């Protein structure tokens, strides 16, 4: 049975109790994806997401990885054209500290300048590689043919953007992208756990 409730900040929680294994899975979903990129800022959303789990204001990427390993938790951030998700899979016994770690990644990304430059270099290399792979070429060519070049859906399904934009994105641009879309009033939480909902 699926239950629904709201947190004190108004975020809806959609919950299903499954007690076959002592594991909790959480998907914190935001109503925005690659299609939310402005036409002059293609790739900003995916680059922002790449940086979210590469360090927070309290933990660098190594500390985040070590904390996940210690807790037996797995946290991933990603998007589709319409949705952005931060997901957690954790042993229920370690749920509270695992949720704290998820919260830190979602709420406090550092967007450290050195990490921005590292991700930028990776992205520019990936964009060059996309131009040599048939599937990636198709993912870039098909959307404008289907939806038109001026549609938010008439963009590459990969969300990687273009070299000019990626090369010029600043830390401030990425912070603004995060602030615009990763907000409680834009979120829904989906949970499957062996715990009762009130816990």
Rosetta constraint file for C-alpha pairs under 8 A:
AtomPair CA 1 CA 16 HARMONIC 6.10 0.50
AtomPair CA 1 CA 17 HARMONIC 7.34 0.50
AtomPair CA 2 CA 14 HARMONIC 6.84 0.50
AtomPair CA 2 CA 15 HARMONIC 5.54 0.50
AtomPair CA 2 CA 16 HARMONIC 4.82 0.50
AtomPair CA 2 CA 17 HARMONIC 7.71 0.50
AtomPair CA 3 CA 14 HARMONIC 5.94 0.50
AtomPair CA 3 CA 15 HARMONIC 5.02 0.50
AtomPair CA 3 CA 16 HARMONIC 6.32 0.50
AtomPair CA 3 CA 197 HARMONIC 7.95 0.50
AtomPair CA 4 CA 12 HARMONIC 7.12 0.50
AtomPair CA 4 CA 13 HARMONIC 5.58 0.50
AtomPair CA 4 CA 14 HARMONIC 4.69 0.50
AtomPair CA 4 CA 15 HARMONIC 6.02 0.50
AtomPair CA 5 CA 12 HARMONIC 5.92 0.50
AtomPair CA 5 CA 13 HARMONIC 5.25 0.50
AtomPair CA 5 CA 14 HARMONIC 6.83 0.50
AtomPair CA 6 CA 10 HARMONIC 5.57 0.50
AtomPair CA 6 CA 11 HARMONIC 5.43 0.50
AtomPair CA 6 CA 12 HARMONIC 4.42 0.50
AtomPair CA 6 CA 13 HARMONIC 5.60 0.50
AtomPair CA 7 CA 11 HARMONIC 5.33 0.50
AtomPair CA 7 CA 12 HARMONIC 6.54 0.50
AtomPair CA 7 CA 13 HARMONIC 7.22 0.50
AtomPair CA 9 CA 184 HARMONIC 7.20 0.50
AtomPair CA 10 CA 184 HARMONIC 7.50 0.50
AtomPair CA 10 CA 185 HARMONIC 7.10 0.50
AtomPair CA 11 CA 184 HARMONIC 6.01 0.50
AtomPair CA 11 CA 185 HARMONIC 6.56 0.50
AtomPair CA 11 CA 187 HARMONIC 6.18 0.50
AtomPair CA 11 CA 188 HARMONIC 5.90 0.50
AtomPair CA 11 CA 189 HARMONIC 7.23 0.50
AtomPair CA 12 CA 187 HARMONIC 7.47 0.50
AtomPair CA 12 CA 188 HARMONIC 5.16 0.50
AtomPair CA 12 CA 189 HARMONIC 6.21 0.50
AtomPair CA 13 CA 188 HARMONIC 6.12 0.50
AtomPair CA 13 CA 189 HARMONIC 4.72 0.50
AtomPair CA 13 CA 190 HARMONIC 5.86 0.50
AtomPair CA 13 CA 191 HARMONIC 7.35 0.50
AtomPair CA 14 CA 188 HARMONIC 7.63 0.50
AtomPair CA 14 CA 189 HARMONIC 6.16 0.50
AtomPair CA 14 CA 190 HARMONIC 4.79 0.50
AtomPair CA 14 CA 191 HARMONIC 6.27 0.50
AtomPair CA 15 CA 190 HARMONIC 5.95 0.50
AtomPair CA 15 CA 191 HARMONIC 4.84 0.50
AtomPair CA 15 CA 192 HARMONIC 5.95 0.50
AtomPair CA 15 CA 193 HARMONIC 7.99 0.50
AtomPair CA 15 CA 197 HARMONIC 6.95 0.50
AtomPair CA 16 CA 191 HARMONIC 6.34 0.50
AtomPair CA 16 CA 192 HARMONIC 4.88 0.50
AtomPair CA 16 CA 193 HARMONIC 6.75 0.50
AtomPair CA 17 CA 192 HARMONIC 5.68 0.50
AtomPair CA 17 CA 193 HARMONIC 5.17 0.50
AtomPair CA 17 CA 194 HARMONIC 5.48 0.50
AtomPair CA 17 CA 195 HARMONIC 6.69 0.50
AtomPair CA 17 CA 196 HARMONIC 6.62 0.50
AtomPair CA 17 CA 197 HARMONIC 7.48 0.50
AtomPair CA 18 CA 192 HARMONIC 6.47 0.50
AtomPair CA 18 CA 193 HARMONIC 5.61 0.50
AtomPair CA 18 CA 194 HARMONIC 5.00 0.50
AtomPair CA 19 CA 193 HARMONIC 6.80 0.50
AtomPair CA 19 CA 194 HARMONIC 3.99 0.50
AtomPair CA 19 CA 195 HARMONIC 7.34 0.50
AtomPair CA 20 CA 194 HARMONIC 7.16 0.50
AtomPair CA 21 CA 194 HARMONIC 6.87 0.50
AtomPair CA 22 CA 91 HARMONIC 6.11 0.50
AtomPair CA 22 CA 92 HARMONIC 5.44 0.50
AtomPair CA 22 CA 93 HARMONIC 7.59 0.50
AtomPair CA 22 CA 193 HARMONIC 7.48 0.50
AtomPair CA 22 CA 194 HARMONIC 5.84 0.50
AtomPair CA 23 CA 89 HARMONIC 7.12 0.50
AtomPair CA 23 CA 90 HARMONIC 5.73 0.50
AtomPair CA 23 CA 91 HARMONIC 4.55 0.50
AtomPair CA 23 CA 92 HARMONIC 4.87 0.50
AtomPair CA 23 CA 193 HARMONIC 6.05 0.50
AtomPair CA 23 CA 194 HARMONIC 6.58 0.50
AtomPair CA 24 CA 88 HARMONIC 7.92 0.50
AtomPair CA 24 CA 89 HARMONIC 5.90 0.50
AtomPair CA 24 CA 90 HARMONIC 5.42 0.50
AtomPair CA 24 CA 91 HARMONIC 6.22 0.50
AtomPair CA 24 CA 92 HARMONIC 5.43 0.50
AtomPair CA 24 CA 95 HARMONIC 7.24 0.50
AtomPair CA 24 CA 191 HARMONIC 7.15 0.50
AtomPair CA 24 CA 192 HARMONIC 5.73 0.50
AtomPair CA 24 CA 193 HARMONIC 4.22 0.50
AtomPair CA 24 CA 194 HARMONIC 6.74 0.50
AtomPair CA 25 CA 87 HARMONIC 7.38 0.50
AtomPair CA 25 CA 88 HARMONIC 5.58 0.50
AtomPair CA 25 CA 89 HARMONIC 4.47 0.50
AtomPair CA 25 CA 90 HARMONIC 6.43 0.50
AtomPair CA 25 CA 191 HARMONIC 5.67 0.50
AtomPair CA 25 CA 192 HARMONIC 5.24 0.50
AtomPair CA 25 CA 193 HARMONIC 6.33 0.50
AtomPair CA 26 CA 87 HARMONIC 5.58 0.50
AtomPair CA 26 CA 88 HARMONIC 5.02 0.50
AtomPair CA 26 CA 89 HARMONIC 6.51 0.50
AtomPair CA 26 CA 189 HARMONIC 6.96 0.50
AtomPair CA 26 CA 190 HARMONIC 5.69 0.50
AtomPair CA 26 CA 191 HARMONIC 4.55 0.50
AtomPair CA 26 CA 192 HARMONIC 6.65 0.50
AtomPair CA 27 CA 85 HARMONIC 6.29 0.50
AtomPair CA 27 CA 86 HARMONIC 5.83 0.50
AtomPair CA 27 CA 87 HARMONIC 4.36 0.50
AtomPair CA 27 CA 88 HARMONIC 6.43 0.50
AtomPair CA 27 CA 189 HARMONIC 5.75 0.50
AtomPair CA 27 CA 190 HARMONIC 5.04 0.50
AtomPair CA 27 CA 191 HARMONIC 6.47 0.50
AtomPair CA 28 CA 85 HARMONIC 5.56 0.50
AtomPair CA 28 CA 86 HARMONIC 5.12 0.50
AtomPair CA 28 CA 87 HARMONIC 6.12 0.50
AtomPair CA 28 CA 187 HARMONIC 6.75 0.50
AtomPair CA 28 CA 188 HARMONIC 6.02 0.50
AtomPair CA 28 CA 189 HARMONIC 4.58 0.50
AtomPair CA 28 CA 190 HARMONIC 6.44 0.50
AtomPair CA 29 CA 83 HARMONIC 6.66 0.50
AtomPair CA 29 CA 84 HARMONIC 5.60 0.50
AtomPair CA 29 CA 85 HARMONIC 4.43 0.50
AtomPair CA 29 CA 86 HARMONIC 6.49 0.50
AtomPair CA 29 CA 187 HARMONIC 5.47 0.50
AtomPair CA 29 CA 188 HARMONIC 5.31 0.50
AtomPair CA 29 CA 189 HARMONIC 6.16 0.50
AtomPair CA 29 CA 190 HARMONIC 7.74 0.50
AtomPair CA 30 CA 83 HARMONIC 5.85 0.50
AtomPair CA 30 CA 84 HARMONIC 5.06 0.50
AtomPair CA 30 CA 85 HARMONIC 6.32 0.50
AtomPair CA 30 CA 181 HARMONIC 7.05 0.50
AtomPair CA 30 CA 182 HARMONIC 6.45 0.50
AtomPair CA 30 CA 183 HARMONIC 7.68 0.50
AtomPair CA 30 CA 186 HARMONIC 5.44 0.50
AtomPair CA 30 CA 187 HARMONIC 4.48 0.50
AtomPair CA 30 CA 188 HARMONIC 6.56 0.50
AtomPair CA 31 CA 82 HARMONIC 6.61 0.50
AtomPair CA 31 CA 83 HARMONIC 5.26 0.50
AtomPair CA 31 CA 84 HARMONIC 6.67 0.50
AtomPair CA 31 CA 181 HARMONIC 7.54 0.50
AtomPair CA 31 CA 186 HARMONIC 5.70 0.50
AtomPair CA 31 CA 187 HARMONIC 6.54 0.50
AtomPair CA 32 CA 36 HARMONIC 5.82 0.50
AtomPair CA 32 CA 81 HARMONIC 7.61 0.50
AtomPair CA 32 CA 82 HARMONIC 5.14 0.50
AtomPair CA 32 CA 83 HARMONIC 4.78 0.50
AtomPair CA 32 CA 84 HARMONIC 5.77 0.50
AtomPair CA 32 CA 181 HARMONIC 6.46 0.50
AtomPair CA 33 CA 37 HARMONIC 7.75 0.50
AtomPair CA 33 CA 45 HARMONIC 7.14 0.50
AtomPair CA 33 CA 79 HARMONIC 5.56 0.50
AtomPair CA 33 CA 80 HARMONIC 5.43 0.50
AtomPair CA 33 CA 81 HARMONIC 4.62 0.50
AtomPair CA 33 CA 82 HARMONIC 4.19 0.50
AtomPair CA 33 CA 83 HARMONIC 4.50 0.50
AtomPair CA 33 CA 84 HARMONIC 5.31 0.50
AtomPair CA 34 CA 43 HARMONIC 7.47 0.50
AtomPair CA 34 CA 45 HARMONIC 6.07 0.50
AtomPair CA 34 CA 46 HARMONIC 6.83 0.50
AtomPair CA 34 CA 79 HARMONIC 6.98 0.50
AtomPair CA 34 CA 80 HARMONIC 6.28 0.50
AtomPair CA 34 CA 81 HARMONIC 4.54 0.50
AtomPair CA 34 CA 82 HARMONIC 6.56 0.50
AtomPair CA 34 CA 83 HARMONIC 7.94 0.50
AtomPair CA 34 CA 157 HARMONIC 7.85 0.50
AtomPair CA 34 CA 159 HARMONIC 5.23 0.50
AtomPair CA 35 CA 81 HARMONIC 5.09 0.50
AtomPair CA 35 CA 82 HARMONIC 6.23 0.50
AtomPair CA 35 CA 152 HARMONIC 4.95 0.50
AtomPair CA 35 CA 153 HARMONIC 5.87 0.50
AtomPair CA 35 CA 155 HARMONIC 7.68 0.50
AtomPair CA 35 CA 159 HARMONIC 7.99 0.50
AtomPair CA 36 CA 45 HARMONIC 7.57 0.50
AtomPair CA 36 CA 81 HARMONIC 7.88 0.50
AtomPair CA 36 CA 82 HARMONIC 7.61 0.50
AtomPair CA 36 CA 152 HARMONIC 7.07 0.50
AtomPair CA 37 CA 41 HARMONIC 6.02 0.50
AtomPair CA 37 CA 42 HARMONIC 5.44 0.50
AtomPair CA 37 CA 43 HARMONIC 6.88 0.50
AtomPair CA 37 CA 44 HARMONIC 6.48 0.50
AtomPair CA 37 CA 45 HARMONIC 6.18 0.50
AtomPair CA 37 CA 152 HARMONIC 7.67 0.50
AtomPair CA 38 CA 42 HARMONIC 6.23 0.50
AtomPair CA 39 CA 152 HARMONIC 7.69 0.50
AtomPair CA 40 CA 165 HARMONIC 7.26 0.50
AtomPair CA 41 CA 161 HARMONIC 7.64 0.50
AtomPair CA 41 CA 165 HARMONIC 5.71 0.50
AtomPair CA 41 CA 169 HARMONIC 8.00 0.50
AtomPair CA 42 CA 159 HARMONIC 7.35 0.50
AtomPair CA 42 CA 160 HARMONIC 7.25 0.50
AtomPair CA 42 CA 161 HARMONIC 4.30 0.50
AtomPair CA 42 CA 162 HARMONIC 6.40 0.50
AtomPair CA 42 CA 165 HARMONIC 6.37 0.50
AtomPair CA 42 CA 166 HARMONIC 7.82 0.50
AtomPair CA 43 CA 47 HARMONIC 6.10 0.50
AtomPair CA 43 CA 159 HARMONIC 5.58 0.50
AtomPair CA 43 CA 160 HARMONIC 4.65 0.50
AtomPair CA 43 CA 161 HARMONIC 3.67 0.50
AtomPair CA 43 CA 162 HARMONIC 6.69 0.50
AtomPair CA 43 CA 165 HARMONIC 7.11 0.50
AtomPair CA 43 CA 166 HARMONIC 6.51 0.50
AtomPair CA 44 CA 48 HARMONIC 6.02 0.50
AtomPair CA 44 CA 161 HARMONIC 7.35 0.50
AtomPair CA 44 CA 165 HARMONIC 7.84 0.50
AtomPair CA 44 CA 166 HARMONIC 7.22 0.50
AtomPair CA 44 CA 169 HARMONIC 7.23 0.50
AtomPair CA 44 CA 173 HARMONIC 7.71 0.50
AtomPair CA 44 CA 174 HARMONIC 6.66 0.50
AtomPair CA 44 CA 177 HARMONIC 7.10 0.50
AtomPair CA 45 CA 49 HARMONIC 6.31 0.50
AtomPair CA 45 CA 159 HARMONIC 7.64 0.50
AtomPair CA 45 CA 174 HARMONIC 7.77 0.50
AtomPair CA 45 CA 177 HARMONIC 6.54 0.50
AtomPair CA 46 CA 50 HARMONIC 6.17 0.50
AtomPair CA 46 CA 78 HARMONIC 7.67 0.50
AtomPair CA 46 CA 79 HARMONIC 7.38 0.50
AtomPair CA 46 CA 159 HARMONIC 6.04 0.50
AtomPair CA 46 CA 160 HARMONIC 6.32 0.50
AtomPair CA 47 CA 51 HARMONIC 6.44 0.50
AtomPair CA 47 CA 119 HARMONIC 7.36 0.50
AtomPair CA 47 CA 120 HARMONIC 7.79 0.50
AtomPair CA 47 CA 123 HARMONIC 7.89 0.50
AtomPair CA 47 CA 160 HARMONIC 7.52 0.50
AtomPair CA 47 CA 174 HARMONIC 7.64 0.50
AtomPair CA 48 CA 52 HARMONIC 6.38 0.50
AtomPair CA 48 CA 174 HARMONIC 5.37 0.50
AtomPair CA 48 CA 175 HARMONIC 7.74 0.50
AtomPair CA 48 CA 177 HARMONIC 6.99 0.50
AtomPair CA 48 CA 178 HARMONIC 6.80 0.50
AtomPair CA 49 CA 53 HARMONIC 7.50 0.50
AtomPair CA 49 CA 77 HARMONIC 6.35 0.50
AtomPair CA 49 CA 78 HARMONIC 6.40 0.50
AtomPair CA 50 CA 54 HARMONIC 7.13 0.50
AtomPair CA 50 CA 77 HARMONIC 7.53 0.50
AtomPair CA 50 CA 78 HARMONIC 7.84 0.50
AtomPair CA 50 CA 119 HARMONIC 7.33 0.50
AtomPair CA 51 CA 55 HARMONIC 7.20 0.50
AtomPair CA 51 CA 109 HARMONIC 7.28 0.50
AtomPair CA 51 CA 111 HARMONIC 6.13 0.50
AtomPair CA 51 CA 115 HARMONIC 7.17 0.50
AtomPair CA 51 CA 116 HARMONIC 7.07 0.50
AtomPair CA 51 CA 119 HARMONIC 7.29 0.50
AtomPair CA 52 CA 56 HARMONIC 7.29 0.50
AtomPair CA 52 CA 77 HARMONIC 7.50 0.50
AtomPair CA 52 CA 105 HARMONIC 5.99 0.50
AtomPair CA 52 CA 106 HARMONIC 6.81 0.50
AtomPair CA 52 CA 109 HARMONIC 5.00 0.50
AtomPair CA 52 CA 110 HARMONIC 7.51 0.50
AtomPair CA 52 CA 111 HARMONIC 7.20 0.50
AtomPair CA 53 CA 61 HARMONIC 6.94 0.50
AtomPair CA 53 CA 64 HARMONIC 7.69 0.50
AtomPair CA 53 CA 76 HARMONIC 7.59 0.50
AtomPair CA 53 CA 77 HARMONIC 7.08 0.50
AtomPair CA 53 CA 105 HARMONIC 5.74 0.50
AtomPair CA 53 CA 109 HARMONIC 7.15 0.50
AtomPair CA 54 CA 60 HARMONIC 6.70 0.50
AtomPair CA 54 CA 61 HARMONIC 4.64 0.50
AtomPair CA 54 CA 64 HARMONIC 7.89 0.50
AtomPair CA 54 CA 109 HARMONIC 7.78 0.50
AtomPair CA 54 CA 111 HARMONIC 7.97 0.50
AtomPair CA 54 CA 115 HARMONIC 7.24 0.50
AtomPair CA 55 CA 59 HARMONIC 5.64 0.50
AtomPair CA 55 CA 60 HARMONIC 4.13 0.50
AtomPair CA 55 CA 61 HARMONIC 4.56 0.50
AtomPair CA 55 CA 64 HARMONIC 6.99 0.50
AtomPair CA 55 CA 105 HARMONIC 7.44 0.50
AtomPair CA 55 CA 109 HARMONIC 6.04 0.50
AtomPair CA 55 CA 110 HARMONIC 5.75 0.50
AtomPair CA 55 CA 111 HARMONIC 7.24 0.50
AtomPair CA 55 CA 112 HARMONIC 7.54 0.50
AtomPair CA 56 CA 60 HARMONIC 6.06 0.50
AtomPair CA 56 CA 61 HARMONIC 7.82 0.50
AtomPair CA 56 CA 104 HARMONIC 6.63 0.50
AtomPair CA 56 CA 105 HARMONIC 6.05 0.50
AtomPair CA 56 CA 108 HARMONIC 5.27 0.50
AtomPair CA 56 CA 109 HARMONIC 4.13 0.50
AtomPair CA 56 CA 110 HARMONIC 4.39 0.50
AtomPair CA 56 CA 111 HARMONIC 7.54 0.50
AtomPair CA 57 CA 108 HARMONIC 5.75 0.50
AtomPair CA 57 CA 109 HARMONIC 6.14 0.50
AtomPair CA 57 CA 110 HARMONIC 4.80 0.50
AtomPair CA 58 CA 104 HARMONIC 7.98 0.50
AtomPair CA 58 CA 108 HARMONIC 8.00 0.50
AtomPair CA 59 CA 63 HARMONIC 5.42 0.50
AtomPair CA 59 CA 64 HARMONIC 6.06 0.50
AtomPair CA 60 CA 64 HARMONIC 6.27 0.50
AtomPair CA 61 CA 65 HARMONIC 6.22 0.50
AtomPair CA 62 CA 66 HARMONIC 6.12 0.50
AtomPair CA 63 CA 67 HARMONIC 6.03 0.50
AtomPair CA 64 CA 68 HARMONIC 6.26 0.50
AtomPair CA 64 CA 101 HARMONIC 7.79 0.50
AtomPair CA 65 CA 69 HARMONIC 6.21 0.50
AtomPair CA 66 CA 70 HARMONIC 6.04 0.50
AtomPair CA 67 CA 71 HARMONIC 6.15 0.50
AtomPair CA 67 CA 101 HARMONIC 7.87 0.50
AtomPair CA 68 CA 72 HARMONIC 5.84 0.50
AtomPair CA 68 CA 73 HARMONIC 4.82 0.50
AtomPair CA 68 CA 74 HARMONIC 6.06 0.50
AtomPair CA 68 CA 75 HARMONIC 7.53 0.50
AtomPair CA 68 CA 98 HARMONIC 7.53 0.50
AtomPair CA 69 CA 73 HARMONIC 6.40 0.50
AtomPair CA 69 CA 74 HARMONIC 7.91 0.50
AtomPair CA 71 CA 90 HARMONIC 7.54 0.50
AtomPair CA 71 CA 91 HARMONIC 7.70 0.50
AtomPair CA 71 CA 94 HARMONIC 6.18 0.50
AtomPair CA 71 CA 97 HARMONIC 7.75 0.50
AtomPair CA 71 CA 98 HARMONIC 6.79 0.50
AtomPair CA 72 CA 90 HARMONIC 6.26 0.50
AtomPair CA 72 CA 91 HARMONIC 6.54 0.50
AtomPair CA 72 CA 94 HARMONIC 7.92 0.50
AtomPair CA 73 CA 88 HARMONIC 6.92 0.50
AtomPair CA 73 CA 89 HARMONIC 5.61 0.50
AtomPair CA 73 CA 90 HARMONIC 4.37 0.50
AtomPair CA 73 CA 91 HARMONIC 6.80 0.50
AtomPair CA 73 CA 98 HARMONIC 6.47 0.50
AtomPair CA 74 CA 87 HARMONIC 7.89 0.50
AtomPair CA 74 CA 88 HARMONIC 5.59 0.50
AtomPair CA 74 CA 89 HARMONIC 5.20 0.50
AtomPair CA 74 CA 90 HARMONIC 6.52 0.50
AtomPair CA 75 CA 86 HARMONIC 7.01 0.50
AtomPair CA 75 CA 87 HARMONIC 5.47 0.50
AtomPair CA 75 CA 88 HARMONIC 4.57 0.50
AtomPair CA 75 CA 89 HARMONIC 6.68 0.50
AtomPair CA 75 CA 102 HARMONIC 6.80 0.50
AtomPair CA 76 CA 85 HARMONIC 7.94 0.50
AtomPair CA 76 CA 86 HARMONIC 5.69 0.50
AtomPair CA 76 CA 87 HARMONIC 5.27 0.50
AtomPair CA 76 CA 88 HARMONIC 6.78 0.50
AtomPair CA 77 CA 84 HARMONIC 7.58 0.50
AtomPair CA 77 CA 85 HARMONIC 5.70 0.50
AtomPair CA 77 CA 86 HARMONIC 4.41 0.50
AtomPair CA 77 CA 87 HARMONIC 6.42 0.50
AtomPair CA 78 CA 84 HARMONIC 5.84 0.50
AtomPair CA 78 CA 85 HARMONIC 5.48 0.50
AtomPair CA 78 CA 86 HARMONIC 6.66 0.50
AtomPair CA 79 CA 83 HARMONIC 5.51 0.50
AtomPair CA 79 CA 84 HARMONIC 4.16 0.50
AtomPair CA 79 CA 85 HARMONIC 5.94 0.50
AtomPair CA 80 CA 84 HARMONIC 6.50 0.50
AtomPair CA 80 CA 157 HARMONIC 7.99 0.50
AtomPair CA 81 CA 153 HARMONIC 7.54 0.50
AtomPair CA 81 CA 157 HARMONIC 6.89 0.50
AtomPair CA 81 CA 159 HARMONIC 7.56 0.50
AtomPair CA 86 CA 102 HARMONIC 7.72 0.50
AtomPair CA 86 CA 106 HARMONIC 7.27 0.50
AtomPair CA 88 CA 98 HARMONIC 7.81 0.50
AtomPair CA 88 CA 99 HARMONIC 7.84 0.50
AtomPair CA 88 CA 102 HARMONIC 6.94 0.50
AtomPair CA 90 CA 94 HARMONIC 6.70 0.50
AtomPair CA 90 CA 95 HARMONIC 6.15 0.50
AtomPair CA 90 CA 98 HARMONIC 6.66 0.50
AtomPair CA 91 CA 95 HARMONIC 6.30 0.50
AtomPair CA 92 CA 193 HARMONIC 7.55 0.50
AtomPair CA 92 CA 194 HARMONIC 7.55 0.50
AtomPair CA 92 CA 195 HARMONIC 7.80 0.50
AtomPair CA 94 CA 98 HARMONIC 6.10 0.50
AtomPair CA 95 CA 99 HARMONIC 5.98 0.50
AtomPair CA 96 CA 100 HARMONIC 6.33 0.50
AtomPair CA 97 CA 101 HARMONIC 6.29 0.50
AtomPair CA 98 CA 102 HARMONIC 6.28 0.50
AtomPair CA 99 CA 103 HARMONIC 6.00 0.50
AtomPair CA 100 CA 104 HARMONIC 6.19 0.50
AtomPair CA 101 CA 105 HARMONIC 6.38 0.50
AtomPair CA 102 CA 106 HARMONIC 6.23 0.50
AtomPair CA 103 CA 107 HARMONIC 5.77 0.50
AtomPair CA 103 CA 108 HARMONIC 7.80 0.50
AtomPair CA 104 CA 108 HARMONIC 5.25 0.50
AtomPair CA 104 CA 109 HARMONIC 7.32 0.50
AtomPair CA 105 CA 109 HARMONIC 5.70 0.50
AtomPair CA 106 CA 182 HARMONIC 7.54 0.50
AtomPair CA 107 CA 182 HARMONIC 7.95 0.50
AtomPair CA 111 CA 115 HARMONIC 6.65 0.50
AtomPair CA 111 CA 116 HARMONIC 6.24 0.50
AtomPair CA 111 CA 171 HARMONIC 6.41 0.50
AtomPair CA 111 CA 174 HARMONIC 7.50 0.50
AtomPair CA 111 CA 175 HARMONIC 7.37 0.50
AtomPair CA 112 CA 116 HARMONIC 6.17 0.50
AtomPair CA 112 CA 171 HARMONIC 7.82 0.50
AtomPair CA 113 CA 117 HARMONIC 6.29 0.50
AtomPair CA 113 CA 171 HARMONIC 6.77 0.50
AtomPair CA 114 CA 118 HARMONIC 6.23 0.50
AtomPair CA 115 CA 119 HARMONIC 6.05 0.50
AtomPair CA 116 CA 120 HARMONIC 5.97 0.50
AtomPair CA 116 CA 171 HARMONIC 6.94 0.50
AtomPair CA 117 CA 121 HARMONIC 6.18 0.50
AtomPair CA 118 CA 122 HARMONIC 6.34 0.50
AtomPair CA 119 CA 123 HARMONIC 5.97 0.50
AtomPair CA 120 CA 124 HARMONIC 6.11 0.50
AtomPair CA 120 CA 166 HARMONIC 6.53 0.50
AtomPair CA 120 CA 167 HARMONIC 6.93 0.50
AtomPair CA 121 CA 125 HARMONIC 6.20 0.50
AtomPair CA 122 CA 126 HARMONIC 6.11 0.50
AtomPair CA 123 CA 127 HARMONIC 6.07 0.50
AtomPair CA 123 CA 160 HARMONIC 7.34 0.50
AtomPair CA 123 CA 166 HARMONIC 7.48 0.50
AtomPair CA 124 CA 128 HARMONIC 6.34 0.50
AtomPair CA 124 CA 163 HARMONIC 6.18 0.50
AtomPair CA 124 CA 166 HARMONIC 7.17 0.50
AtomPair CA 124 CA 167 HARMONIC 7.60 0.50
AtomPair CA 125 CA 129 HARMONIC 6.28 0.50
AtomPair CA 126 CA 130 HARMONIC 6.06 0.50
AtomPair CA 127 CA 131 HARMONIC 6.66 0.50
AtomPair CA 127 CA 160 HARMONIC 7.16 0.50
AtomPair CA 127 CA 162 HARMONIC 7.17 0.50
AtomPair CA 127 CA 163 HARMONIC 7.03 0.50
AtomPair CA 128 CA 132 HARMONIC 7.30 0.50
AtomPair CA 129 CA 133 HARMONIC 6.81 0.50
AtomPair CA 130 CA 136 HARMONIC 5.19 0.50
AtomPair CA 130 CA 137 HARMONIC 6.50 0.50
AtomPair CA 131 CA 136 HARMONIC 6.90 0.50
AtomPair CA 131 CA 137 HARMONIC 5.92 0.50
AtomPair CA 132 CA 136 HARMONIC 7.84 0.50
AtomPair CA 132 CA 137 HARMONIC 7.31 0.50
AtomPair CA 133 CA 137 HARMONIC 6.08 0.50
AtomPair CA 134 CA 138 HARMONIC 6.13 0.50
AtomPair CA 135 CA 139 HARMONIC 6.17 0.50
AtomPair CA 136 CA 140 HARMONIC 6.31 0.50
AtomPair CA 136 CA 158 HARMONIC 7.78 0.50
AtomPair CA 137 CA 141 HARMONIC 6.12 0.50
AtomPair CA 138 CA 142 HARMONIC 5.68 0.50
AtomPair CA 139 CA 143 HARMONIC 6.99 0.50
AtomPair CA 139 CA 156 HARMONIC 5.53 0.50
AtomPair CA 139 CA 157 HARMONIC 5.59 0.50
AtomPair CA 139 CA 158 HARMONIC 6.88 0.50
AtomPair CA 140 CA 144 HARMONIC 7.91 0.50
AtomPair CA 140 CA 155 HARMONIC 6.64 0.50
AtomPair CA 140 CA 156 HARMONIC 4.26 0.50
AtomPair CA 140 CA 157 HARMONIC 6.77 0.50
AtomPair CA 140 CA 158 HARMONIC 7.79 0.50
AtomPair CA 141 CA 145 HARMONIC 6.91 0.50
AtomPair CA 141 CA 156 HARMONIC 7.34 0.50
AtomPair CA 142 CA 146 HARMONIC 6.20 0.50
AtomPair CA 142 CA 154 HARMONIC 8.00 0.50
AtomPair CA 142 CA 156 HARMONIC 7.85 0.50
AtomPair CA 143 CA 147 HARMONIC 5.87 0.50
AtomPair CA 143 CA 148 HARMONIC 7.26 0.50
AtomPair CA 143 CA 149 HARMONIC 7.84 0.50
AtomPair CA 143 CA 153 HARMONIC 6.39 0.50
AtomPair CA 143 CA 154 HARMONIC 4.38 0.50
AtomPair CA 143 CA 155 HARMONIC 5.49 0.50
AtomPair CA 143 CA 156 HARMONIC 6.26 0.50
AtomPair CA 143 CA 157 HARMONIC 7.22 0.50
AtomPair CA 144 CA 148 HARMONIC 4.43 0.50
AtomPair CA 144 CA 149 HARMONIC 4.52 0.50
AtomPair CA 144 CA 150 HARMONIC 7.83 0.50
AtomPair CA 144 CA 151 HARMONIC 7.73 0.50
AtomPair CA 144 CA 153 HARMONIC 7.54 0.50
AtomPair CA 144 CA 154 HARMONIC 3.99 0.50
AtomPair CA 144 CA 155 HARMONIC 6.10 0.50
AtomPair CA 145 CA 149 HARMONIC 7.40 0.50
AtomPair CA 145 CA 154 HARMONIC 7.31 0.50
AtomPair CA 146 CA 154 HARMONIC 7.02 0.50
AtomPair CA 147 CA 151 HARMONIC 6.07 0.50
AtomPair CA 147 CA 153 HARMONIC 6.15 0.50
AtomPair CA 147 CA 154 HARMONIC 5.00 0.50
AtomPair CA 148 CA 153 HARMONIC 7.99 0.50
AtomPair CA 148 CA 154 HARMONIC 5.35 0.50
AtomPair CA 149 CA 154 HARMONIC 4.99 0.50
AtomPair CA 149 CA 155 HARMONIC 7.16 0.50
AtomPair CA 150 CA 154 HARMONIC 6.47 0.50
AtomPair CA 151 CA 155 HARMONIC 7.66 0.50
AtomPair CA 155 CA 159 HARMONIC 7.64 0.50
AtomPair CA 156 CA 160 HARMONIC 7.41 0.50
AtomPair CA 156 CA 161 HARMONIC 7.29 0.50
AtomPair CA 161 CA 165 HARMONIC 6.99 0.50
AtomPair CA 161 CA 166 HARMONIC 6.93 0.50
AtomPair CA 162 CA 166 HARMONIC 6.16 0.50
AtomPair CA 163 CA 167 HARMONIC 5.78 0.50
AtomPair CA 164 CA 168 HARMONIC 6.41 0.50
AtomPair CA 165 CA 169 HARMONIC 6.10 0.50
AtomPair CA 169 CA 173 HARMONIC 6.03 0.50
AtomPair CA 169 CA 174 HARMONIC 7.27 0.50
AtomPair CA 170 CA 174 HARMONIC 6.55 0.50
AtomPair CA 171 CA 175 HARMONIC 6.23 0.50
AtomPair CA 172 CA 176 HARMONIC 6.09 0.50
AtomPair CA 173 CA 177 HARMONIC 6.19 0.50
AtomPair CA 174 CA 178 HARMONIC 6.24 0.50
AtomPair CA 175 CA 179 HARMONIC 6.15 0.50
AtomPair CA 176 CA 180 HARMONIC 6.01 0.50
AtomPair CA 177 CA 181 HARMONIC 6.46 0.50
AtomPair CA 178 CA 182 HARMONIC 5.37 0.50
AtomPair CA 179 CA 183 HARMONIC 6.83 0.50
AtomPair CA 181 CA 186 HARMONIC 6.82 0.50
AtomPair CA 182 CA 186 HARMONIC 6.89 0.50
AtomPair CA 182 CA 187 HARMONIC 7.55 0.50
AtomPair CA 183 CA 187 HARMONIC 6.49 0.50
AtomPair CA 195 CA 199 HARMONIC 6.39 0.50
